[in-house]
């Protein structure tokens, strides 16, 4: 386990799924973890599990929350995992409001937190991870605008890295695209919808996708990523049950 004693990590979307796994992994490595989410009950459960986790109840898509928490904690590690659960319908059954759900949450989260990280700016050497989705590469015809929103998160991460480099800030910003997993509500809804579209059981659908990505595996893998030499890391990765695979 890497030693992050004396470091601060902010994990946005830390109350459930992969975000919770990341928060726990960083806390167990010695970091002081600021766990951000909207659900106070779930946050308290996470904080109770480890003395290094401090809960902050906030909406990750709120620009005031991004500004306030970046300014207050000045983290060396910032991991953006939060996002909305998409409405699982084929295109013609969506309204514009349901289709655009993730544009008003996931994309806003990436925009506001990366913007504040550049404006602050975070200290040189800080690491930022934007957790997008494998749908950004593969598409997702049963979840409205979800895939496009997740692809835009990857673009925003790349844009932010370019601006950090132009300004000589010394930040490393990485997009990570997890495979579909039952570890979170987004994944569970996706598995249910795509299994039905393929006339499969959920168990059969999941079994053909390789090793399951768990919150614990995600936490350990992202911990390895943010402690690796920035010169050896790629701008983006797919996150699988067996680890990271660089994006082309």
C-alpha positions in Angstrom: 0.0 0.0 0.0 1.3 3.4 -0.9 1.9 5.9 1.9 0.0 9.2 1.5 0.5 10.4 5.1 0.3 14.1 5.3 -1.5 14.4 2.0 -5.1 15.5 1.4 -7.5 13.9 -1.1 -10.9 15.2 -2.2 -13.2 12.5 -3.6 -16.4 13.8 -5.2 -19.0 11.1 -5.2 -17.6 9.2 -2.3 -20.7 7.8 -0.7 -21.3 4.8 -2.9 -19.8 2.5 -5.6 -16.4 3.2 -7.0 -16.2 6.5 -5.3 -16.5 4.9 -1.9 -13.8 2.4 -2.8 -11.5 5.2 -3.8 -12.1 7.2 -0.6 -11.5 4.1 1.6 -8.3 3.1 -0.4 -6.8 6.6 -0.1 -7.7 6.8 3.6 -6.1 3.5 4.4 -3.0 4.7 2.6 -2.8 7.5 5.2 -4.3 10.4 3.3 -6.8 12.8 4.9 -9.8 12.2 2.7 -12.6 14.8 2.2 -15.6 12.7 1.1 -18.0 14.8 -0.9 -21.6 13.7 -1.7 -25.2 14.8 -1.3 -26.4 11.9 0.9 -25.4 12.7 4.6 -26.4 9.2 5.9 -24.3 7.4 3.3 -21.4 9.8 3.9 -21.6 9.3 7.7 -21.3 5.5 7.1 -18.2 6.0 5.1 -16.7 8.4 7.6 -17.5 6.1 10.5 -15.6 3.3 8.8 -12.3 5.2 8.8 -11.0 8.0 11.0 -9.1 9.6 8.0 -12.4 10.3 6.2 -14.1 13.7 6.7 -17.6 14.1 5.2 -18.7 17.2 3.3 -22.3 17.2 2.3 -22.5 19.1 -1.1 -23.8 18.8 -4.6 -20.8 18.1 -6.8 -22.4 20.0 -9.7 -22.7 23.2 -7.6 -20.0 25.7 -8.7 -20.0 27.2 -5.2 -19.2 23.8 -3.7 -16.3 23.3 -6.1 -14.8 26.7 -5.3 -15.3 26.5 -1.6 -13.9 23.0 -1.2 -10.9 23.5 -3.5 -10.1 26.7 -1.6 -10.6 25.2 1.8 -8.6 22.0 1.4 -6.1 22.6 -1.4 -5.9 18.8 -2.1 -2.9 17.1 -3.6 -5.3 14.5 -5.0 -8.7 15.3 -6.5 -10.9 12.4 -7.8 -14.2 13.2 -9.6 -16.5 10.2 -9.5 -19.9 11.7 -9.0 -22.6 11.7 -11.6 -26.3 11.1 -12.2 -27.9 7.8 -12.9 -29.1 8.0 -16.5 -32.7 7.2 -17.6 -32.5 3.9 -19.4 -34.7 4.2 -22.5 -34.0 3.9 -26.2 -33.7 7.2 -28.0 -37.3 7.6 -29.1 -38.7 7.1 -25.6 -36.6 9.9 -24.2 -37.7 13.5 -23.7 -35.0 16.1 -24.0 -34.9 16.5 -20.3 -34.3 12.8 -19.6 -31.8 12.6 -22.6 -29.7 15.4 -21.2 -29.6 14.4 -17.6 -25.9 13.6 -17.5 -25.0 16.8 -19.3 -26.4 18.8 -16.4 -24.6 16.7 -13.8 -21.5 14.8 -14.9 -20.3 17.4 -17.4 -20.9 20.2 -15.0 -19.0 18.4 -12.3 -15.9 18.0 -14.5 -16.1 21.6 -15.7 -16.5 23.3 -12.4 -13.9 21.3 -10.4 -11.3 21.4 -13.2 -11.9 25.1 -13.6 -11.4 25.8 -9.9 -8.3 23.6 -9.9 -6.8 25.7 -12.6 -7.9 29.0 -11.2 -6.7 28.3 -7.6 -4.3 26.8 -8.9 -3.6 23.6 -7.0 0.0 23.1 -6.0 2.5 21.8 -8.6 2.6 18.0 -8.4 -1.1 17.7 -7.6 -3.0 14.8 -9.4 -6.6 15.0 -10.7 -8.6 12.0 -11.9 -11.8 12.4 -13.9 -13.8 9.2 -13.7 -15.8 9.0 -16.9 -17.2 5.7 -18.4 -16.3 3.1 -21.0 -19.5 4.3 -22.7 -17.4 7.3 -23.8 -15.7 5.0 -26.3 -18.3 2.3 -26.9 -21.5 4.3 -26.9 -24.6 3.5 -25.0 -27.8 3.5 -27.1 -30.1 2.7 -24.1 -29.1 5.6 -21.9 -29.8 8.8 -23.8 -27.1 11.4 -23.8 -25.0 9.5 -21.2 -22.2 8.3 -23.6 -21.8 11.8 -25.1 -21.6 13.4 -21.7 -19.0 10.9 -20.5 -17.0 11.5 -23.7 -17.1 15.3 -23.0 -15.7 14.7 -19.5 -12.7 13.1 -21.2 -12.4 16.0 -23.6 -12.6 18.5 -20.7 -9.9 16.6 -18.8 -7.6 16.8 -21.9 -8.4 20.5 -22.3 -7.6 21.2 -18.6 -4.3 19.3 -19.0 -3.4 21.5 -22.0 -4.2 24.7 -20.1 -2.2 23.5 -17.0 0.8 22.8 -19.3 0.5 26.2 -21.0 0.5 27.9 -17.6 3.4 25.7 -16.3 1.2 24.6 -13.3 2.7 21.1 -12.9 -0.6 19.4 -12.6 -1.4 15.9 -13.9 -5.0 15.3 -15.1 -6.1 11.9 -16.2 -9.4 10.5 -17.5 -10.3 7.0 -16.4 -13.1 5.1 -18.1 -14.5 2.2 -16.0 -16.1 -0.8 -17.6 -19.8 -1.4 -16.8 -20.0 -2.9 -13.3 -22.7 -3.9 -10.9 -20.8 -2.1 -8.1 -22.8 1.1 -8.5 -26.4 2.2 -9.4 -25.4 3.4 -12.9 -23.8 0.0 -13.7 -26.7 -2.0 -12.2 -29.2 0.0 -14.3 -27.1 -0.5 -17.4 -26.6 -4.2 -16.9 -30.4 -4.6 -16.4 -31.2 -2.6 -19.6 -28.6 -4.2 -21.8 -29.3 -7.8 -20.6 -32.9 -7.2 -21.5 -32.0 -5.8 -25.0 -29.9 -8.9 -25.6 -32.5 -11.3 -24.3 -30.0 -12.5 -21.7 -30.2 -12.9 -17.9 -28.2 -10.3 -16.0 -25.9 -13.0 -14.7 -25.1 -14.2 -18.3 -24.5 -10.6 -19.5 -22.1 -9.9 -16.7 -20.2 -13.2 -17.0 -19.2 -12.5 -20.6 -17.5 -9.2 -19.7 -14.5 -10.6 -17.9 -13.4 -10.0 -14.3 -15.8 -7.8 -12.3 -14.6 -4.3 -11.4 -15.1 -3.8 -7.7 -14.9 -0.7 -5.6 -11.9 -2.2 -3.8 -10.1 -2.9 -7.1 -10.9 0.6 -8.4 -9.6 2.2 -5.2 -6.3 0.3 -5.3 -5.8 0.9 -9.0 -6.4 4.7 -8.8 -4.1 4.8 -5.8 -1.4 3.3 -7.9 -2.2 5.7 -10.7 -1.9 8.9 -8.7 1.4 7.8 -7.1 3.0 6.8 -10.3 5.6 8.9 -12.1 3.6 11.5 -14.2 6.0 11.0 -17.0 4.9 7.3 -17.3 1.1 7.9 -17.2 -1.2 8.2 -20.2 -3.8 11.0 -20.6 -6.6 8.4 -20.4 -7.3 4.8 -19.5 -10.0 2.2 -19.6 -10.5 0.7 -16.1 -11.2 -3.0 -16.2 -11.5 -5.6 -13.4 -7.9 -6.6 -14.1 -6.5 -3.1 -14.1 -5.8 -0.1 -16.4 -5.5 -0.2 -20.2 -4.2 3.0 -21.9 -6.6 4.6 -24.3 -5.3 5.1 -27.9 
